[in-house]
Amino acid sequence: MSTLESNFNLSKKYSREIKSLLVFVCKRDLSWLLSHSEYELNDQEEVLFKQAYELLLTGTPLAYITSEQAFYNYNFKVSPKVLIPRPETELIVDIAIESIVKSQEKAACLDIGTGSGALITSIASELQKKDQIAFKNCAFMAGDISTDAIKQAKINAQAYGLDNRINFLAGNLFTPFIDLIRRHNIRYLFIAANLPYLTKEEREGENSIKAEPDLALLGGKDGLELYLELLQQLKKYQDEFNFHLVMEINPWQAEKLIQASANNLSDINIKKTPDLNGQTRFIELNNRRN
Ligand SMILES: C[S@@+](CC[C@H](N)C(=O)[O-])C[C@H]1O[C@@H](n2cnc3c(N)ncnc32)[C@H](O)[C@@H]1O
C-alpha cells in the first residue's frame, strides 16, 4: 500500500501533472489530498494511477488521460478527437462578451471550428451571468466539420445547461450557419474562429501536440488556408451583415492574414490583438458602419 506521504510527497516536489492524476484517480480535490497525507491508495486506485502515469510518461497529454480540461472558469470534457482548449484562446470569450453587449441589437454568436465547444459554452454562460438582456437577444451557434467534435461540444454544452440555447451545425466553415442566421433575421454577427493554423513542419516539430487530431491543427500552406477560405465565404455576405470576426493565429502569420483580409473584404477595420505575452495572437475584423 502507498500512502500519499510515503510515495507521492505532494506538498514538495511532485509536479502539477502528478497532483492532477491523484485528484483524478482518488476522486478527491487537491486540498483534501494535501491535508490527508496518511491516505492510502486502495488496490484499484494504485492500478489506475500506474496506468495513468505510464500514459503520461509516453506523451499522452494529461487532459486526454483525465478526459477533462479547464478553460475560462469551466471544465470541459475532451477526447483525442478534439483539440485540448488552450489558455490563450480564453481572451476570445472576453472580446465576445464586450462585442455582443455593445451591439445592442439582435445578435448571433458563431463559433467556427468549435472542437470541444469550450468557446461557445463559455461565451454563452458568461453572457448569461453578465447581461441577461444581451443573452436573451443572442442566438448561439457552433459549427465543425468533424461530427465527433459536434458530439463532444453538445455534451459540454449540456453539462452547463446550454444545449438548448446553442445550435450545433456540422459543415464547412461559415456555410452551415447562413440559413439559420437569415431565418432569425439577425444583422449582427460575432464570429469566433480558432481554426487549424499550423503548417506541417510546425506540427511535426512540436512533440507536445502529437496526440491531437490533424483536423484540428493543420492549416495547409502557410497554415492559413482555412482562414483564406473563410474570408472568401464571408465576402459573399459582407453587405448583408455587420460582423466582428476574431481569428486566432500564430504571431508570424499576422501580416499575411491582414493582407488577405484587406484583399477579400471591403471597408473593414483591422486590428491586431496581442496575447498575454504581448504577441499578436488574434486578428480582428469589423465591418460595422456605425
Ligand atoms: C484549433 S481547433 C479549435 C477548437 C476549439 N475552437 C478550441 O478553441 O479549442 C480547430 C477546429 O476546427 C475544425 N475544423 C477543421 N476544418 C474545418 C472546416 N473546414 N470547417 C469547420 N471546422 C473545421 C476542427 O475539427 C477543430 O475542431
The ligand as an ORCA input file, in Angstrom:
! r2SCAN-3c Opt
* xyz 0 1
  C      -7.815     24.566    -33.490
  S      -9.248     23.565    -33.269
  C     -10.178     24.668    -32.247
  C     -11.178     24.011    -31.353
  C     -11.843     24.961    -30.368
  N     -12.499     26.056    -31.023
  C     -10.867     25.497    -29.361
  O     -10.546     26.684    -29.404
  O     -10.405     24.727    -28.512
  C      -9.972     23.746    -34.870
  C     -11.327     23.076    -35.086
  O     -11.729     23.385    -36.439
  C     -12.354     22.247    -37.007
  N     -12.283     22.347    -38.480
  C     -11.263     21.982    -39.299
  N     -11.584     22.246    -40.578
  C     -12.832     22.804    -40.567
  C     -13.710     23.279    -41.579
  N     -13.372     23.279    -42.868
  N     -14.924     23.762    -41.214
  C     -15.292     23.771    -39.897
  N     -14.498     23.327    -38.904
  C     -13.281     22.863    -39.216
  C     -11.583     21.076    -36.418
  O     -12.326     19.890    -36.496
  C     -11.323     21.565    -34.988
  O     -12.346     21.136    -34.129
*
